[in-house]
Amino acid sequence: MATQQQNSSPHPAIAQAAALANAGRGEEAMFLVRQLAAHGHPDGLFVLGRHLWSGGLVTSDPVAAREQFDRAARAGHGPARILSTNLLASGIAGPRNWLTALSRMSDERAIDPRRKLQIELLSRMTLNSAGQPERLRKPERLSDLPDAQLFPGFATAAECAYLLELGSRNYRPAEINDGRGGTRLDPIRNSDEFTIHWLIEDPVVHAINRRIAAVAASEADRGEAMQLLRYRPGQRYRAHYDYNPGLDNQRELTALIYLNHDYKGGETSFIKTALKVKGRKGDLLLFRNTLSDGSVDPMSEHEGSSIISGTKYLASRWIRERRFAP
């Protein structure tokens, strides 16, 4: 596979397509993109892949999008190669081959300098040939109702630093769907968030997600994309359930990695009990949102208490009952 980095100036047709899309002429824009892709041009293949992934001008089709990223990567498109390797490592929207993905990362250091650090972090993890953790931290049971456990030292300081850096320039106010195809500010939390969506779920993040799945006795493909959360003084997450009655594939578990502990306030408090948790850096809190019959556990209602001073950082993952990833 070619590894040269993409040219800094994209094909002129890409800029023309973008202008057409901005003018509300989406069909014409996609015609130009598809025409460029049909000729095997890496820019056309990459942009077509992005549109197929996100939807909007075309119907979202992650499997077809991944195929376009793979083709663009083989044609020498650097960013497409990074995405292609990420998806190969995770098995999102297509086959998974962990060892092949790892072997490709070394050549990708010239495309994305973060690959060097990712390789170093992966080398420190005790993983088998499938990327599964070979050793797990033993939990401390915090409560039976709600079903809550703490895994001290689940993530290393270097892993926490890596996740903090990923979020550092990308946080935005927490939003929810507005029911009309858009978003609005979340009425019960005023924190900031950044989603490590599947395209940018690099092998380090994926390995951590597989570790979360392992301690949860779950599968990695049942987890939603990891979210990084930031709470500054005065910010909080009001009392709520992670259980959502509108979901067919329910959020049965919640996993929270504490990325730091140098702040005051900010306890994860379970409203109907005396349980309050303030983990140390690297600790993971795992709690169940459902009862054995799949209904909501009323004892799982919780809040992120207001921050008094400092800044609280978390990595959060909701785990569904069944496969969630495409």
DAWOGI-V451393 format. One record per helix or strand of 2 or more residues. SS is the DSSP state (@ for helix, = for strand). FROM is the first residue (numbers start at 1). TO is the last residue. If there is no record, write none. Layout:
SS,FROM,TO  SS,FROM,TO
//
This chain:
@,12,22  @,26,38  @,42,54  @,62,74  @,78,90  @,98,110  @,114,124  =,140,143  =,148,151  @,157,167  =,172,173  =,175,177  =,183,185  =,192,196  @,198,200  @,203,215  @,220,222  =,226,231  =,237,240  =,251,258  =,263,265  =,268,270  =,276,277  =,284,288  @,298,300  =,302,304  =,307,310  =,312,320
//
